[in-house]
Amino acid sequence: MIVQIVISKDLLWKSIIEDLFDDFLLYFFDTWAKNEVDFSKKFEFLETELAKIHKKTKKGVQTADKLVKVYLKNGKAKYILIHIEVQGYEDKHFPKRMFTTFYRLFDKNPKIDIMAFALYTDEIKHYQPTQFVYKYEKTSIIYQFDTFKVLDKKLDDLYVEGNIFSYVMIAIWKSLQKNSKSDISQLEWKTNLIKDLVEAGYNEDKIQKVLYFIYNCIELKDKNIIQQLDSNINTINKQQKSMGIVELVNNAYFTEGQTKGKIEGKIEGKIEGKIEGKIEGKIEEKNDNILRCISKGMKIEEASSIFDVSIQYIENLINKK
């Protein structure tokens, strides 16, 4: 199976697909995966082989390609060409690149079956190429591939019960909505999504990977909001009595091989030696954050849930202002 990722956050996508590849297959190819794939055998990620297929990349385009061998229940290996397209602009050359990857792989492995799939996570409506067409005189080629356009989906359509990859797709859908990009909005939906993720009962390793994706899929810029999100995550952690969620973020951050440092806004400290990045905050600072959110248009009920205080508490703050 080939997973080709052309993204601005290539490492983020590359990691989540590799770490949750079984869930990825079941999310997008449910019937085929259940009937055909032998999940008892490990997937083989063949980076060297893919490098031979793609020797050059268009300047300015980041790629995080993967070549993955998937074993079937009949004992055979199958390659699947999956191109994850998350560029934020329309690329007229994309269908040709899909075809180029296909014919190079086919030429090298003519007896191997190939599936092609493009996941579009861009913000451009009506941009969803499904084929590459070549025609000159009486010579023509039509290469078609399966696609999935996140922007065209309804939120409810993205949730697949029992599949943790749903939270990845919901996070991407949220990040594409114009009213979800502000720091205040991110604080709300990321908190709620992380809470739902933890409460769903998946194993901690998968929670770790998805939490890292949700945290970083769209950038927070306001340090106060970053600190509040970290605080909310700590609160969720204590309520669920599971491994420190902020610690999970840090662990995932360094697991990906990044050396840039901890997530911006983390404040050093520990609670009983378990949770790193504990946010030190005074009541006054928390109150300021609450009032800041209210002034930006957040409803009192929403702020009550996010900051874990009563509606009356917030009303008193407003009256004292």
PAZAPA-4460 file (N, C-alpha, C; in steps of 0.05 Angstrom, whole numbers, plus 32768, in hexadecimal, padded with zeros to 4 digits):
% residues 321
    n_x    n_y    n_z   ca_x   ca_y   ca_z    c_x    c_y    c_z   seq   type   mol
   8011   7FE8   8000   8000   8000   8000   8011   8019   8000     1      M     A
   800C   802C   7FEF   801A   8045   7FEF   8009   805A   7FFC     2      I     A
   8014   8068   800F   8007   807F   801A   8018   8097   8013     3      V     A
   800E   80A8   8001   801D   80C0   7FFA   800F   80D7   8006     4      Q     A
   801D   80E7   8015   8012   80FE   8023   801F   8117   8018     5      I     A
   800F   8129   800D   8019   8143   8004   800C   8158   8016     6      V     A
   801A   8161   802A   800E   8172   803F   8022   8187   8049     7      I     A
   8017   819B   8056   8027   81AF   8062   8030   81A5   807E     8      S     A
   8020   8195   808A   8027   8189   80A4   802C   816B   809F     9      K     A
   8040   8166   808E   8045   814B   8086   804B   8138   809C    10      D     A
   805B   8140   80B0   8062   812F   80C6   804A   8127   80D6    11      L     A
   8038   813A   80DA   8020   8134   80EA   800F   811F   80DD    12      L     A
   800A   8122   80C3   7FFA   810F   80B4   8009   80F4   80B1    13      W     A
   8022   80F5   80AB   8032   80DD   80A8   8030   80CC   80C1    14      K     A
   8033   80D9   80D8   8033   80CA   80F1   8019   80BE   80F8    15      S     A
   8003   80CD   80F4   7FE9   80C3   80FD   7FE0   80AC   80EB    16      I     A
   7FE7   80AD   80D1   7FDF   8098   80BF   7FEF   807E   80C5    17      I     A
   8009   8081   80CA   8019   806A   80D0   8011   805E   80EB    18      E     A
   800C   806F   80FF   8006   8065   811A   7FEB   8058   811C    19      D     A
   7FD8   8062   810B   7FBC   8057   810C   7FB4   804C   80F1    20      L     A
   7FC7   803E   80E5   7FC2   8034   80C9   7FAB   8020   80C8    21      F     A
   7FA8   800F   80DC   7F92   7FFC   80DC   7F77   800B   80DE    22      D     A
   7F76   8020   80EF   7F5D   802F   80F1   7F58   803F   80D7    23      D     A
   7F6E   8049   80CB   7F6C   8057   80B2   7F60   8046   809C    24      F     A
   7F69   802D   809A   7F5E   801B   8086   7F40   8015   808B    25      L     A
   7F39   8010   80A4   7F1E   800A   80AB   7F0B   8022   80A8    26      L     A
   7F17   803A   80AA   7F07   8052   80A8   7EFF   8057   808A    27      Y     A
   7F12   8055   8078   7F0D   805C   805D   7F06   8044   804B    28      F     A
   7F0F   802C   8053   7F0A   8014   8042   7EFE   7FFE   8054    29      F     A
   7EEA   8004   8062   7EDF   7FF3   8077   7ED9   7FD6   806D    30      D     A
   7EC8   7FD4   8059   7EC0   7FBA   804F   7ED8   7FAA   8044    31      T     A
   7EE7   7FB7   8033   7EFF   7FAA   8027   7F12   7FA1   803D    32      W     A
   7F18   7FB3   8050   7F2B   7FAD   8065   7F22   7F96   8076    33      A     A
   7F09   7F95   807D   7EFF   7F80   808E   7EFF   7F65   807F    34      K     A
   7EF9   7F66   8066   7EF7   7F4D   8057   7F12   7F43   804C    35      N     A
   7F24   7F55   8046   7F3C   7F4E   8038   7F56   7F4F   8048    36      E     A
   7F59   7F63   805A   7F73   7F68   8067   7F77   7F55   807E    37      V     A
   7F90   7F4B   8080   7F98   7F3A   8096   7FA6   7F4C   80AB    38      D     A
   7F96   7F55   80BF   7FA1   7F68   80D3   7FB3   7F5A   80E7    39      F     A
   7FB5   7F40   80E6   7FC8   7F32   80F8   7FE5   7F36   80EF    40      S     A
   7FE9   7F3E   80D6   8004   7F42   80CC   800A   7F60   80CC    41      K     A
   8022   7F67   80D3   8029   7F83   80D5   802B   7F90   80B9    42      K     A
   8024   7FA9   80B8   8027   7FB8   80A0   8045   7FBF   809C    43      F     A
   804E   7FBE   8084   806A   7FC4   807E   806C   7FDF   8070    44      E     A
   8079   7FF2   807D   807C   800D   8071   8097   800D   8062    45      F     A
   8096   800F   8048   80AE   800D   8037   80B7   8028   802D    46      L     A
   80C4   8037   803E   80CC   8052   8037   80E1   8052   8020    47      E     A
   80F3   803F   8020   8108   803E   800C   80FC   8039   7FF0    48      T     A
   80E9   8027   7FEF   80DD   8020   7FD6   80CE   8038   7FCA    49      E     A
   80C0   8046   7FDB   80B1   805D   7FD2   80C4   8073   7FC8    50      L     A
   80DA   8076   7FD5   80EE   808B   7FCD   80F8   8086   7FB1    51      A     A
   80F9   806C   7FA9   8102   8065   7F8E   80ED   806D   7F79    52      K     A
   80D4   806D   7F82   80BE   8074   7F70   80BC   8092   7F6C    53      I     A
   80BF   80A0   7F82   80BE   80BE   7F81   80D9   80C9   7F87    54      H     A
   80E7   80CF   7F72   8102   80D9   7F75   8103   80F8   7F79    55      K     A
   80EE   8105   7F6E   80ED   8122   7F70   80D1   812B   7F79    56      K     A
   80D1   8141   7F87   80B8   814D   7F90   80B7   8169   7F86    57      T     A
   809F   8172   7F7D   809C   818D   7F74   80A5   81A1   7F89    58      K     A
   80B5   81B4   7F81   80C0   81C8   7F93   80A9   81D6   7FA2    59      K     A
   80AC   81D8   7FBC   8098   81E6   7FCC   8083   81D4   7FD7    60      G     A
   8082   81BB   7FCF   806E   81A8   7FD8   807B   8194   7FEB    61      V     A
   8071   8192   8003   807C   817F   8016   806D   8165   8014    62      Q     A
   807C   814F   8015   8070   8135   8013   8079   8123   802A    63      T     A
   8067   8112   8032   806E   80FE   8046   8062   80E3   803C    64      A     A
   806E   80D9   8027   8064   80C1   801A   8069   80A8   802A    65      D     A
   8058   8094   8025   805C   807A   8032   8055   8064   801E    66      K     A
   8064   804F   801F   805E   8037   8010   805A   8021   8024    67      L     A
   8041   8016   8025   803A   8003   803A   8031   7FE9   802D    68      V     A
   803D   7FD3   8036   8034   7FB9   802D   801F   7FAE   8040    69      K     A
   8008   7FA7   8034   7FF2   7F9C   8044   7FEE   7F7F   803C    70      V     A
   7FEC   7F6D   804F   7FE7   7F51   804A   7FCA   7F4B   804B    71      Y     A
   7FC1   7F3B   8038   7FA5   7F33   8037   7FA0   7F18   8043    72      L     A
   7F87   7F12   8048   7F80   7EF9   8055   7F85   7EE1   8043    73      K     A
   7F87   7EE6   8029   7F8E   7ED0   8016   7FAC   7ECB   8014    74      N     A
   7FBB   7EDA   8025   7FD8   7ED6   8026   7FE8   7EE7   8013    75      G     A
   7FDB   7EF6   8002   7FE9   7F07   7FEF   7FED   7F23   7FFA    76      K     A
   8001   7F31   7FEF   8006   7F4C   7FF7   7FFA   7F5F   7FE2    77      A     A
   7FEF   7F75   7FEB   7FE3   7F88   7FD9   7FEE   7FA3   7FDF    78      K     A
   7FF4   7FB2   7FCA   7FFC   7FCE   7FCD   7FE3   7FDF   7FC7    79      Y     A
   7FE0   7FF3   7FD7   7FCA   8006   7FD3   7FD6   8022   7FD0    80      I     A
   7FCF   8030   7FBB   7FD9   804B   7FB7   7FC6   805E   7FC4    81      L     A
   7FCE   806B   7FD9   7FBD   807E   7FE8   7FCC   8099   7FE8    82      I     A
   7FC0   80AC   7FDC   7FCC   80C7   7FDB   7FBC   80D9   7FEE    83      H     A
   7FC8   80E2   8003   7FBA   80F4   8016   7FC0   8111   800E    84      I     A
   7FAB   811E   8004   7FAE   8139   7FF9   7FA3   814D   800D    85      E     A
   7FB4   815D   8019   7FAA   8171   802C   7FB6   818C   8026    86      V     A
   7FBC   8191   800D   7FC6   81AB   8005   7FB0   81C0   8007    87      Q     A
   7FB7   81D8   800E   7FA3   81ED   8012   7F9D   81FD   7FF9    88      G     A
   7FA4   81F2   7FE2   7F9F   8200   7FC9   7F99   81EC   7FB3    89      Y     A
   7F8D   81F5   7F9E   7F86   81E4   7F88   7FA0   81DE   7F78    90      E     A
   7FA5   81C5   7F73   7FBD   81BD   7F64   7FB5   81AE   7F4B    91      D     A
   7FB8   81BB   7F35   7FAF   81AF   7F1B   7FC1   8197   7F14    92      K     A
   7FD8   8194   7F20   7FEA   817E   7F19   7FE5   8165   7F2B    93      H     A
   7FD4   8168   7F3E   7FD0   8152   7F51   7FC7   8138   7F44    94      F     A
   7FB2   8138   7F32   7FAA   811F   7F25   7FC1   8112   7F16    95      P     A
   7FD1   8122   7F09   7FE8   8116   7EFA   7FFC   8109   7F0D    96      K     A
   8000   8115   7F25   8012   8109   7F38   8007   80EF   7F42    97      R     A
   7FED   80EE   7F45   7FE0   80D5   7F4E   7FE5   80BF   7F39    98      M     A
   7FE2   80C6   7F1F   7FE6   80B3   7F0A   8003   80AB   7F07    99      F     A
   8015   80BF   7F0A   8031   80B9   7F08   803A   80A5   7F1D   100      T     A
   8031   80A9   7F36   8037   8097   7F4B   802D   807B   7F45   101      T     A
   8014   807A   7F3B   8008   8060   7F34   8018   8051   7F1F   102      F     A
   801E   805E   7F09   802B   804F   7EF3   8047   8047   7EFA   103      Y     A
   8055   8057   7F0A   8070   8050   7F13   806E   8037   7F25   104      R     A
   805B   8037   7F36   8058   801F   7F48   8050   8007   7F38   105      L     A
   803D   800B   7F25   8033   7FF5   7F15   8049   7FEA   7F03   106      F     A
   8059   7FFB   7EF9   806F   7FF3   7EE7   8083   7FE2   7EF7   107      D     A
   8087   7FE9   7F10   809B   7FDA   7F20   808F   7FC0   7F2B   108      K     A
   8074   7FC0   7F30   8067   7FA9   7F3C   804E   7FA3   7F2C   109      N     A
   8050   7F99   7F14   8038   7F95   7F02   8024   7F80   7F0D   110      P     A
   802D   7F6F   7F1F   801B   7F5A   7F29   800E   7F62   7F43   111      K     A
   8014   7F79   7F4E   800A   7F82   7F67   7FF1   7F93   7F63   112      I     A
   7FDB   7F8E   7F71   7FC3   7F9E   7F6F   7FC8   7FB9   7F7C   113      D     A
   7FBB   7FCD   7F71   7FBE   7FE8   7F7B   7FA3   7FF6   7F7F   114      I     A
   7F9F   8003   7F96   7F87   8013   7F9A   7F91   8030   7F9D   115      M     A
   7F82   8043   7F93   7F89   805F   7F94   7F74   806F   7FA3   116      A     A
   7F7C   8081   7FB4   7F69   8090   7FC5   7F75   80AB   7FCC   117      F     A
   7F65   80C0   7FC9   7F6E   80DB   7FD0   7F5C   80E6   7FE5   118      A     A
   7F68   80EF   7FFB   7F59   80FC   8011   7F5E   811A   800F   119      L     A
   7F4A   8129   8008   7F4D   8146   8006   7F45   8154   801F   120      Y     A
   7F57   8162   802B   7F52   8171   8044   7F57   818E   8040   121      T     A
   7F54   8198   8027   7F58   81B4   8021   7F3E   81C4   8026   122      D     A
   7F3F   81DE   8023   7F29   81EF   8028   7F1B   81F9   800F   123      E     A
   7F21   81ED   7FF8   7F17   81F6   7FDF   7EFF   81E6   7FD6   124      I     A
   7EE8   81F2   7FD5   7ED0   81E4   7FCC   7ED2   81DD   7FAE   125      K     A
   7EC6   81C7   7FA7   7EC5   81BE   7F8B   7EE0   81B4   7F81   126      H     A
   7EF4   81B2   7F92   7F0E   81A8   7F8A   7F10   818B   7F93   127      Y     A
   7F0C   8179   7F81   7F0D   815C   7F88   7F13   814C   7F6F   128      Q     A
   7F2B   814E   7F64   7F32   813E   7F4D   7F2E   8120   7F52   129      P     A
   7F23   8112   7F40   7F1F   80F5   7F43   7F2C   80E5   7F2D   130      T     A
   7F39   80F3   7F19   7F45   80E4   7F03   7F5A   80F5   7EF5   131      Q     A
   7F6C   80E7   7EE7   7F7F   80F3   7ED6   7F79   80EA   7EBA   132      F     A
   7F77   80FE   7EA7   7F70   80F7   7E8B   7F86   8101   7E79   133      V     A
   7F8F   80EF   7E68   7FA2   80F6   7E53   7F96   80EE   7E38   134      Y     A
   7F97   8101   7E25   7F8C   80FC   7E0B   7F9B   810B   7DF6   135      K     A
   7FA2   80FD   7DE1   7FAF   8109   7DCA   7FA6   80F9   7DB1   136      Y     A
   7F98   8107   7DA0   7F8D   80F9   7D88   7F7B   80E2   7D91   137      E     A
   7F82   80CA   7D89   7F71   80B3   7D90   7F7D   80A3   7DA7   138      K     A
   7F92   80AE   7DB4   7F9E   80A2   7DCB   7F94   80AF   7DE4   139      T     A
   7F8A   80A0   7DF7   7F80   80AB   7E10   7F83   8098   7E28   140      S     A
   7F86   80A4   7E3F   7F88   8095   7E58   7F76   80A4   7E6D   141      I     A
   7F67   8094   7E7B   7F57   809F   7E91   7F5E   808F   7EAA   142      I     A
   7F6A   809D   7EBD   7F72   8090   7ED7   7F60   809B   7EED   143      Y     A
   7F4F   808A   7EF9   7F3D   8093   7F0E   7F45   8089   7F29   144      Q     A
   7F40   8098   7F3E   7F47   8091   7F59   7F31   809A   7F6C   145      F     A
   7F2E   808B   7F82   7F1A   8091   7F96   7F23   80AA   7FA6   146      D     A
   7F0F   80B9   7FAF   7F14   80D2   7FBE   7F02   80D5   7FD6   147      T     A
   7F0B   80E6   7FE9   7EFB   80ED   8000   7F01   810A   8006   148      F     A
   7EEC   811B   8005   7EEE   8138   800A   7EE3   813F   8025   149      K     A
   7EF4   8146   8038   7EEB   814C   8053   7ED7   8163   8054   150      V     A
   7EDD   8178   8045   7ECD   8190   8045   7EB0   818B   803C   151      L     A
   7EAC   8177   802C   7E91   8171   8022   7E80   8160   8035   152      D     A
   7E8D   8156   804A   7E7F   8144   805D   7E71   8154   8073   153      K     A
   7E5C   8148   807E   7E50   8153   8096   7E5E   8147   80AE   154      K     A
   7E5E   8155   80C4   7E6D   814D   80DB   7E65   8131   80E5   155      L     A
   7E4B   812B   80E5   7E41   8111   80EE   7E4B   80FA   80DC   156      D     A
   7E50   8101   80C2   7E58   80EC   80B0   7E75   80E3   80B5   157      D     A
   7E84   80F3   80C3   7EA0   80ED   80C7   7EA5   80DA   80DF   158      L     A
   7E91   80D6   80F0   7E94   80C5   8107   7E8D   80A9   8101   159      Y     A
   7EA0   8097   8105   7E9C   807A   8101   7E9F   806D   811C   160      V     A
   7E8A   8062   8127   7E8B   8057   8142   7EA0   8041   8144   161      E     A
   7EB0   8044   8159   7EC4   8030   815E   7EDE   8034   814F   162      G     A
   7EE0   8049   813F   7EF8   804E   8130   7F04   8069   8139   163      N     A
   7F1B   8068   8145   7F28   8080   8151   7F30   8094   813B   164      I     A
   7F34   808B   8122   7F3C   809D   810D   7F26   80B2   8108   165      F     A
   7F0E   80AD   8112   7EF8   80C0   810F   7F00   80DB   811B   166      S     A
   7F0E   80DA   8132   7F16   80F3   8140   7F2A   8103   8130   167      Y     A
   7F3B   80F5   8120   7F4D   8103   810E   7F3E   8112   80F9   168      V     A
   7F2A   8104   80ED   7F1A   8110   80D8   7F09   8127   80E2   169      M     A
   7EFE   8124   80FA   7EED   813A   8106   7EFF   8152   810B   170      I     A
   7F17   814D   8115   7F2A   8164   811A   7F30   8173   8101   171      A     A
   7F34   8164   80EB   7F3A   8171   80D1   7F21   8181   80C8   172      I     A
   7F0A   8175   80CA   7EF1   8183   80C2   7EEE   819D   80D2   173      W     A
   7EF2   819B   80EC   7EF0   81B3   80FD   7F04   81C8   80F4   174      K     A
   7F1C   81C0   80EE   7F31   81D3   80E6   7F2B   81E1   80CC   175      S     A
   7F19   81D6   80BC   7F12   81E2   80A2   7EFB   81F6   80A4   176      L     A
   7EEC   81F6   80BB   7ED5   8207   80BE   7EDF   8223   80C5   177      Q     A
   7ED4   8237   80B8   7EDD   8253   80BC   7ED8   825C   80D9   178      K     A
   7EC2   8253   80E5   7EBC   825B   8100   7ECA   824B   8115   179      N     A
   7EDC   8238   810D   7EEB   8227   8120   7F09   822D   8121   180      S     A
   7F11   8242   8112   7F2E   8247   8110   7F39   8259   8126   181      K     A
   7F28   826A   8131   7F32   827C   8146   7F3B   826C   815E   182      S     A
   7F4D   8278   816E   7F57   826B   8186   7F41   8264   8199   183      D     A
   7F2D   8276   819C   7F17   8272   81AE   7F07   8259   81A5   184      I     A
   7F01   8258   818C   7EF2   8241   8181   7F02   8227   8184   185      S     A
   7F1C   8229   817E   7F2D   8211   8181   7F2D   8207   819E   186      Q     A
   7F2E   8219   81B0   7F2E   8211   81CD   7F15   8201   81D3   187      L     A
   7EFF   8209   81C8   7EE5   81FB   81CD   7EE5   81E0   81C0   188      E     A
   7EE9   81DF   81A5   7EE5   81C6   8197   7EFB   81B2   819D   189      W     A
   7F14   81BB   81A1   7F29   81A8   81A7   7F25   819C   81C3   190      K     A
   7F1C   81AD   81D6   7F16   81A2   81F1   7F01   818D   81F0   191      T     A
   7EEB   8193   81E2   7ED4   8180   81E0   7EDC   8167   81D1   192      N     A
   7EEC   816A   81BC   7EF3   8152   81AC   7F06   8141   81BB   193      L     A
   7F19   814D   81CA   7F2C   813D   81DA   7F1D   812F   81F0   194      I     A
   7F0A   813C   81FC   7EFA   8130   8211   7EEB   8118   8207   195      K     A
   7EDE   811B   81EF   7ED0   8104   81E3   7EE3   80ED   81DD   196      D     A
   7EFB   80F4   81D3   7F0F   80E0   81CC   7F17   80D0   81E4   197      L     A
   7F1D   80DD   81FA   7F26   80CF   8212   7F10   80BE   821E   198      V     A
   7EF7   80C9   821D   7EE0   80BA   8228   7ED8   80A2   8217   199      E     A
   7EE1   80A1   81FE   7ED9   808B   81EC   7EE6   8071   81F4   200      A     A
   7EFB   8072   8204   7F07   8059   820F   7F1B   804B   81FE   201      G     A
   7F28   8059   81EB   7F3D   804C   81DB   7F56   8049   81EC   202      Y     A
   7F68   8038   81E2   7F81   8034   81F2   7F92   804E   81F1   203      N     A
   7FA2   8051   8206   7FB0   806A   820A   7FC4   8070   81F4   204      E     A
   7FCF   805C   81E8   7FE3   8061   81D2   7FD5   806F   81BB   205      D     A
   7FBD   8066   81B3   7FAF   8072   819D   7FA4   808D   81A5   206      K     A
   7F9C   8090   81BE   7F93   80AB   81C7   7FAA   80BE   81C5   207      I     A
   7FC1   80B6   81CC   7FD9   80C6   81CA   7FDD   80D1   81AE   208      Q     A
   7FDB   80C0   819A   7FE0   80C8   817F   7FCB   80DB   8175   209      K     A
   7FB2   80D5   817A   7F9C   80E6   8170   7F9B   8101   817F   210      V     A
   7FA1   8100   8199   7FA2   8119   81A8   7FB6   812C   819D   211      L     A
   7FCE   8121   8196   7FE3   8132   818B   7FDA   813E   8170   212      Y     A
   7FCB   812F   8160   7FC1   8139   8147   7FAD   814F   814B   213      F     A
   7F9A   814B   815D   7F86   815F   8162   7F93   8179   816C   214      I     A
   7FA6   8176   817E   7FB3   818D   818A   7FC1   819E   8175   215      Y     A
   7FCC   8191   8161   7FDD   81A0   814E   7FD1   81A3   8132   216      N     A
   7FB9   8199   812C   7FAF   819A   8111   7FAA   81B6   8107   217      C     A
   7FA6   81C9   811A   7FA3   81E5   8113   7FAF   81F4   812A   218      I     A
   7FBF   8208   8124   7FD0   8215   8137   7FC0   8229   8149   219      E     A
   7FC6   8227   8163   7FBD   823B   8176   7FD3   8250   8179   220      L     A
   7FCB   8269   817B   7FDF   827F   817C   7FDF   828E   8197   221      K     A
   7FC8   828F   81A3   7FC5   829E   81BD   7FD0   828D   81D3   222      D     A
   7FE5   8296   81E1   7FF1   8286   81F6   7FDE   8280   820D   223      K     A
   7FCC   8293   8213   7FB8   828F   8228   7FA5   8278   8221   224      N     A
   7F9E   8277   8208   7F8C   8262   81FF   7F9B   8247   81FF   225      I     A
   7FB4   8247   81F7   7FC4   822F   81F7   7FC5   8224   8214   226      I     A
   7FCB   8236   8226   7FCC   822E   8242   7FB2   8223   824D   227      Q     A
   7F9C   8230   8244   7F82   8226   824D   7F7B   820B   8241   228      Q     A
   7F82   8206   8228   7F7E   81EC   821C   7F8E   81D7   822B   229      L     A
   7FA7   81DD   8232   7FB7   81CA   8242   7FAA   81C5   825D   230      D     A
   7F9F   81DA   8269   7F92   81D7   8283   7F79   81C5   8280   231      S     A
   7F6A   81C9   826A   7F52   81B9   8265   7F59   819C   8262   232      N     A
   7F6F   8197   8253   7F78   817B   824F   7F7F   816E   8269   233      I     A
   7F8D   817D   827B   7F94   8173   8295   7F7A   816C   82A5   234      N     A
   7F66   817D   82A3   7F4D   8178   82B1   7F40   815E   82A6   235      T     A
   7F3F   815B   828C   7F34   8143   827F   7F44   812A   8289   236      I     A
   7F5E   812D   828B   7F6F   8117   8294   7F68   810F   82B1   237      N     A
   7F64   8122   82C2   7F5E   811B   82DE   7F42   810F   82E0   238      K     A
   7F30   8118   82D0   7F15   810D   82D1   7F14   80F0   82C7   239      Q     A
   7F25   80EA   82B3   7F25   80CF   82A8   7F38   80BC   82B6   240      Q     A
   7F4A   80C7   82C7   7F5C   80B7   82D7   7F6D   80A5   82C5   241      K     A
   7F76   80B1   82AF   7F87   80A2   829C   7FA2   80AF   829B   242      S     A
   7FB3   80A6   8289   7FCD   80B1   8286   7FCB   80CF   8280   243      M     A
   7FDD   80DF   828B   7FDC   80FC   8287   7FDA   8103   8269   244      G     A
   7FC5   8111   8262   7FC1   8117   8246   7FD5   812B   823C   245      I     A
   7FDC   813E   824C   7FF1   8151   8244   800B   8142   8240   246      V     A
   8010   812E   8252   8028   811D   824F   8026   810E   8235   247      E     A
   800E   8105   822D   800B   80F7   8214   8013   8109   81FC   248      L     A
   800B   8122   81FE   8012   8135   81E9   8030   8137   81E7   249      V     A
   803D   813B   81FE   805A   813D   81FE   8068   8124   81F4   250      N     A
   805E   810D   81FD   806A   80F4   81F4   8067   80F1   81D6   251      N     A
   804F   80F7   81CB   804B   80F5   81AE   805D   8108   81A0   252      A     A
   8060   8120   81AB   8070   8135   819E   808D   812B   819A   253      Y     A
   8098   811F   81AF   80B3   8115   81AD   80B5   80FB   819E   254      F     A
   80A0   80EA   819F   80A0   80D1   8191   80A3   80D6   8173   255      T     A
   8097   80EC   8169   8099   80F1   814C   80B5   80FA   8144   256      E     A
   80C8   80FB   8156   80E3   8101   814F   80E8   811F   814D   257      G     A
   80D6   812F   8157   80D9   814B   8155   80EA   8155   816C   258      Q     A
   80FA   8169   8167   810C   8173   817C   8108   8191   8180   259      T     A
   80F1   819B   8178   80ED   81B7   8179   80E6   81C1   8195   260      K     A
   80E0   81AE   81A7   80D8   81B6   81C2   80BC   81B0   81C8   261      G     A
   80B3   81B4   81E0   8097   81AE   81E7   8084   81C1   81DB   262      K     A
   806B   81BA   81DB   8056   81CA   81CF   8056   81E6   81DC   263      I     A
   8055   81FA   81CB   8055   8216   81D5   803F   821A   81E9   264      E     A
   8047   8228   81FF   8033   822D   8213   8034   821B   822B   265      G     A
   8044   8205   8229   8046   81F2   8240   8054   8200   8257   266      K     A
   804B   81FC   826E   8058   8207   8286   8062   81EF   8297   267      I     A
   807B   81F1   829F   8087   81DA   82AC   807A   81D5   82C7   268      E     A
   807C   81BC   82D0   8070   81B5   82E9   8067   8198   82E8   269      G     A
   8061   818C   82FF   8058   8171   8300   8042   816E   8316   270      K     A
   8030   815C   8311   801D   8155   8326   8023   8138   832E   271      I     A
   802D   8135   8346   8034   811B   8351   8048   810C   833F   272      E     A
   8058   811C   8331   806C   8110   8320   8062   8103   8306   273      G     A
   8049   8107   82FF   803E   80F9   82E8   8039   810C   82D0   274      K     A
   802E   8123   82D5   8025   8134   82BF   8039   814B   82BA   275      I     A
   8046   814B   82A3   8058   8161   829C   8048   8177   828E   276      E     A
   8051   818F   8290   8044   81A5   8283   802C   81AF   8292   277      G     A
   802B   81AA   82AD   8014   81B3   82BC   8013   81D1   82BC   278      K     A
   7FFC   81DC   82B5   7FF9   81F9   82B3   7FF4   8206   82CE   279      I     A
   8007   8218   82D5   8004   8227   82ED   7FF2   823E   82E7   280      E     A
   7FDD   8241   82F6   7FCB   8257   82F0   7FBE   8261   8309   281      G     A
   7FBB   827A   830C   7FAD   8286   8322   7F90   828A   831B   282      K     A
   7F7F   828D   832F   7F63   8291   832A   7F5E   82AA   8318   283      I     A
   7F6F   82BF   831E   7F6C   82D7   830E   7F71   82D2   82F0   284      E     A
   7F85   82C2   82EB   7F8C   82BD   82CF   7F76   82AD   82C1   285      E     A
   7F6B   829A   82D0   7F55   828A   82C4   7F3D   829C   82BF   286      K     A
   7F37   82AE   82D2   7F21   82C0   82CE   7F25   82D2   82B6   287      N     A
   7F3E   82DB   82B2   7F44   82EC   829B   7F3E   82DC   8281   288      D     A
   7F46   82C3   8280   7F42   82B2   8269   7F24   82AF   8263   289      N     A
   7F14   82AB   8278   7EF7   82A8   8275   7EEB   82C1   8269   290      I     A
   7EF3   82D8   8274   7EE8   82F1   826B   7EF1   82F7   824E   291      L     A
   7F09   82EE   8248   7F14   82F2   822C   7F02   82E2   8218   292      R     A
   7EFC   82CA   8220   7EEB   82B9   820E   7ECF   82C4   820B   293      C     A
   7EC4   82CE   8221   7EA9   82D9   8220   7EA9   82F2   820E   294      I     A
   7EBE   8302   8211   7EC0   831B   8200   7EC3   8315   81E3   295      S     A
   7ECD   82FD   81DC   7ED1   82F5   81C0   7EB8   82E7   81B5   296      K     A
   7EA3   82E5   81C6   7E8A   82DA   81BC   7E82   82BE   81C6   297      G     A
   7E93   82B2   81D7   7E8C   8298   81E1   7E74   8299   81F4   298      M     A
   7E62   8287   81F2   7E4A   8286   8203   7E52   827E   821F   299      K     A
   7E43   8288   8233   7E48   8283   824F   7E47   8265   8254   300      I     A
   7E34   8257   8248   7E31   823A   824C   7E4A   822B   8242   301      E     A
   7E54   8234   822B   7E6C   8227   8220   7E84   822C   8231   302      E     A
   7E87   8245   823A   7E9E   824B   824C   7E9C   823C   8266   303      A     A
   7E84   8238   8270   7E80   8229   8289   7E8B   820D   8286   304      S     A
   7E85   8200   826F   7E8E   81E5   826A   7EAC   81E3   8266   305      S     A
   7EB7   81F6   8256   7ED3   81F5   8250   7EE5   81FB   8268   306      I     A
   7EDD   820F   8278   7EEE   8217   828E   7EE6   8209   82A8   307      F     A
   7ED2   81F8   82A7   7ECA   81E8   82BE   7EC2   81FA   82D6   308      D     A
   7EB1   820E   82D0   7EA6   821F   82E5   7E88   8221   82E1   309      V     A
   7E7A   822A   82F5   7E5D   822D   82F2   7E55   8246   82E2   310      S     A
   7E3D   8245   82D7   7E33   825C   82C8   7E31   8275   82DB   311      I     A
   7E29   8270   82F3   7E27   8286   8307   7E42   8292   830C   312      Q     A
   7E57   8282   830C   7E73   828C   8310   7E7A   829F   82FA   313      Y     A
   7E74   8298   82E1   7E7B   82A9   82CB   7E6A   82C3   82CB   314      I     A
   7E50   82C0   82D2   7E3F   82D8   82D3   7E49   82EB   82E8   315      E     A
   7E53   82E1   82FE   7E5E   82F2   8313   7E77   8301   8309   316      N     A
   7E87   82F3   82FA   7E9F   82FF   82EE   7E98   8316   82DC   317      L     A
   7E84   8312   82CC   7E7B   8326   82B8   7E70   833E   82C7   318      I     A
   7E61   8339   82DC   7E55   8350   82EB   7E6A   8360   82FA   319      N     A
   7E80   8352   8302   7E95   8360   8311   7EA7   8370   82FE   320      K     A
   7EA6   8369   82E4   7EB8   8376   82D1   7EB3   8394   82CF   321      K     A
***
